[in-house]
């Protein structure tokens, strides 16, 4: 996880990004990845397609903007960390799909891409700064989650997981 955090931090730094929300589409462009939007099946958020010469991220435009941003960050993670699955049509392509199984924490490659996306969209050092302010103000953790999810343009669930993984909130027990 530390390597993933560091890789995301270096990517932000090399692109001069020092505040939220992180412009993931600009990062993709800087990496030479085109982002294409098109409505798709509800169970597929997107895919990374590369043919050795070029790459593009296909994003399901029918999904919420926050989901689209996470998908782009997730696919950037695949681009930087994974070769993908070779498919043959008229040419050879490598594809990484982001679908319903991607978030179920069963496939180590998908888990790593999700960790990268969280680290890119909600960088540890950005969150630390914001949470220091919330803690010093005596704010309720739920207020912090809501405020930060809006600022970082991510889902409430994504922010909850990130704050939990960074140790700022405790798991809810019933």
C-alpha positions in Angstrom: 0.0 0.0 0.0 2.9 2.4 0.8 4.2 2.0 -2.8 0.8 2.8 -4.2 0.4 5.9 -2.0 3.9 7.1 -3.1 3.2 6.5 -6.8 0.0 8.5 -6.6 1.8 11.3 -4.6 4.5 11.5 -7.2 2.0 11.6 -10.0 0.2 14.5 -8.3 3.5 16.3 -7.7 4.7 15.9 -11.3 1.4 17.4 -12.5 1.6 20.3 -10.1 -1.6 19.3 -8.3 -1.8 20.4 -4.7 -5.5 20.6 -3.8 -8.8 18.8 -4.3 -10.6 17.9 -6.4 -7.9 16.1 -8.3 -8.3 16.7 -12.1 -8.1 13.0 -13.1 -8.9 13.6 -16.8 -6.0 16.1 -17.0 -3.7 13.5 -15.4 -4.9 10.8 -17.9 -4.1 13.3 -20.8 -0.7 14.0 -19.3 0.0 10.3 -19.4 -1.0 10.1 -23.0 -4.3 8.4 -22.3 -7.5 9.6 -24.1 -10.7 9.5 -22.1 -13.9 8.6 -24.0 -17.4 8.8 -22.6 -20.3 6.7 -23.8 -23.4 5.3 -22.1 -22.9 1.6 -21.2 -24.4 -1.3 -19.3 -25.1 -0.4 -15.6 -22.7 -3.1 -14.4 -19.7 -1.8 -16.3 -18.1 1.5 -15.2 -15.3 1.6 -17.7 -12.3 0.0 -19.2 -8.7 0.7 -20.1 -7.8 -0.3 -23.7 -4.3 -0.2 -25.0 -2.7 -1.6 -28.2 1.0 -0.9 -27.5 1.0 2.4 -29.3 -1.9 4.2 -27.6 -4.3 3.9 -24.8 -7.8 5.1 -23.9 -10.1 4.9 -21.0 -13.8 4.2 -21.8 -16.1 5.7 -19.2 -19.8 4.9 -18.7 -21.3 8.4 -19.1 -24.6 7.1 -17.7 -23.1 6.9 -14.2 -22.7 9.6 -11.7 -19.8 12.1 -12.2 -18.1 10.9 -9.0 -18.2 7.3 -10.2 -16.8 8.4 -13.5 -13.9 10.2 -11.7 -13.2 7.1 -9.6 -13.3 4.9 -12.8 -10.7 7.2 -14.5 -8.4 7.1 -11.5 -8.9 3.3 -11.2 -8.0 2.8 -14.9 -4.9 5.1 -14.5 -3.9 2.7 -11.7 -4.2 -0.2 -14.2 -2.3 1.8 -16.8 0.6 2.4 -14.4 0.6 -1.0 -12.6 -0.9 -3.8 -14.7 -0.5 -5.1 -18.2 -4.2 -6.1 -18.7 -5.7 -9.1 -20.5 -4.8 -9.6 -24.1 -7.8 -9.8 -26.5 -7.7 -10.4 -30.2 -10.1 -8.7 -32.6 -8.5 -7.5 -35.8 -5.6 -6.3 -33.7 -4.3 -7.2 -30.3 -5.5 -5.1 -27.4 -4.9 -5.2 -23.7 -8.1 -4.4 -21.7 -8.8 -3.9 -18.0 -12.5 -3.7 -17.3 -14.0 -1.9 -14.3 -17.3 -3.7 -13.5 -19.4 -4.8 -10.5 -16.7 -7.3 -9.4 -14.0 -4.6 -9.2 -15.3 -3.3 -5.9 -15.9 -6.7 -4.2 -12.3 -7.0 -2.9 -11.7 -10.5 -4.5 -9.2 -9.9 -7.2 -5.8 -8.5 -6.1 -5.3 -6.6 -9.3 -8.7 -4.8 -8.8 -8.0 -4.2 -5.2 -4.7 -2.6 -6.1 -6.4 -0.4 -8.8 -9.0 0.7 -6.3 -6.3 1.5 -3.7 -4.5 3.6 -6.3 -7.7 5.4 -7.3 -8.4 6.3 -3.6 -4.8 7.4 -3.2 -5.0 9.6 -6.3 -8.4 11.1 -5.7 -8.1 11.5 -1.9 -4.3 11.8 -1.3 -3.2 11.0 2.2 -1.4 14.4 2.7 -4.5 16.3 1.5 -6.8 14.4 3.8 -4.4 14.8 6.7 -4.5 18.6 6.3 -8.3 18.7 6.1 -8.8 16.2 9.0 -6.5 18.2 11.2 -8.8 21.2 10.7 -11.9 19.2 11.4 -10.4 17.6 14.5 -9.2 21.0 15.9 -12.7 22.5 15.2 -14.3 19.6 17.1 -16.4 18.6 14.1 -18.5 15.4 14.1 -16.9 12.7 11.9 -20.2 12.5 9.8 -19.9 16.2 9.0 -16.3 15.7 7.9 -17.3 12.8 5.6 -20.0 14.9 4.0 -17.9 18.0 3.6 -14.9 16.1 2.3 -16.8 14.0 -0.2 -18.2 17.1 -1.8 -14.7 18.8 -1.8 -13.0 15.8 -3.3 -15.9 14.9 -5.7 -16.1 11.3 -4.5 -19.0 9.2 -3.2 -19.8 9.1 0.5 -18.8 5.4 0.6 -15.4 6.1 -1.0 -14.7 8.9 1.5 -15.8 6.6 4.4 -13.5 3.8 3.2 -10.6 6.3 2.8 -11.0 7.8 6.2 -11.3 4.3 7.7 -8.2 3.1 6.0 -6.3 6.1 7.1 -7.4 5.7 10.7 -9.5 8.8 11.0 -12.7 7.0 11.7 -13.6 3.6 13.2 -15.6 0.9 11.6 -19.3 1.0 12.4 -20.3 -1.9 14.7 -23.9 -2.9 15.2 
